Amino acid sequence: MSRALAPVTLVTLFLVGLQLAIFTTLRFDGVVIMLVWLWPLAMGLAGVTSLALTAAVVAGLFFDTHGTTPFGLTAAVGLALAYGASRLGREGVGDLDSAAWWVTPLLGALGGFSAPLLYTFFGLFTLNFSLWRGSVLAVMVVNACAFFVLARPMARLARAVSGAGERARR
Amino acid sequence: MVTLVATILYLTGGVVSGLRSAANLAVTPFSWTIDVIARPIGHLLAGAVNYSDVVAQNQRLRYELGRAQLQVNENWALQRQLQEMTTQLNVPFVGSLPTVAAQITTISPTSFAATVDISKGRSDGVLVGMPVVANGGVVGSVISTTPHGATIRLISDANSSIGVTFAKGKTTLIVSGRGVNNGLSATSLPLTTSITPGTILSTDGLAGGLYPPGLPVATVSKVTLTPGAATYNVTLRPTADLRHLLYVDVVLWEPST
């Protein structure tokens, strides 16, 4: 883990920058595609739990410093996604080499669909009850579609950066 | 004698001229072909000899072209900026209240909050709670400030609520945001009120309110009545175009003043 921590952190910060610079303005029906959630999910599917959790915390906290929504909420959702995905990843579900091609995109889509729901649910614990009033369903659908498309390339990147693919080959 | 010489000269001249013409006609295709082949070679050689002059001339022309293009672009940008500022800062309803013009610097990175950051902050007199207008209506209010920047919560944000009035202040209601791109919603409107599409709802300016009176907030786009219901369903759209904000005016007004 210690060897891969630096590259994972660097890539995470790069992805946060990409999120803020590109994906914030590239909206679909006003919805932002949340790379900062997809990345920990992809890391989790690579089976590296601690690195996935680290990526979720780093991405979420850096992203939350730029918004007006409750601080730490994005990180909390990322942590939940990373942990859930890493449980599957450690069992080999969604492995890019052995599983069917559609498994990883499908898991990504499920993550993208459930993440906004988790966000609004966790928002209740920060006494923010207005998150439900926004276009949650649109956010869920758009992110599910985007995660479906981006899950495989992101999983590949996660494997390369964390060295999970190399370990699996050994 | 003279006539004889003239006749001979005429005849010989004509013959020579004819021969010359015929020769020219025969040679022309060859000379044209050679010219076509030789001219570029000549230019190439001339260019090679005078290469540095050509490069210098080319650079000078490029520089002049660049300056001309820059001037054209500057004029276009200035004209466009002037047009945008004139359109976006056209806020006659603010009246005599002082305002600070500011540029939008960033928009909210998430789908769950409709906020924007502006280029003016505390050092320019911008304080938390001040209303922000642009493009013909209320845009939102300031929720946080830094010395050289501020964050505005747009009226479409799910946390935003504004007291509005219409029909010469006879009816008041609360307009709330419904999230990014979802327009606005209003509290129920009793059937006793008279409301039609196109009605403009403006801030009520009640004592202790967050906005001064008379700022346009929303326009009624649709009024429907469900059979058996005791209230109208109204569809509202913000008076200001919130999707294309570039400049805004912060109204230097506080609720207590």
Interface residues (C-beta under 8 A of the other chain):
Chain A: Q19 L20 T24 T25 R27 D29 G30 V31 V32 M34 F63 H66 G67 T68 T69 T74 P116 Y119 T120 G123 S130 L131 R133 G134 S135 A138 V139
Chain B: T106 I107 S108 P109 T110 S111 F112 A113 T115 I143 S144 T151 R153 A158 N159 S176 G177 R178 G179 V180 N181 N182
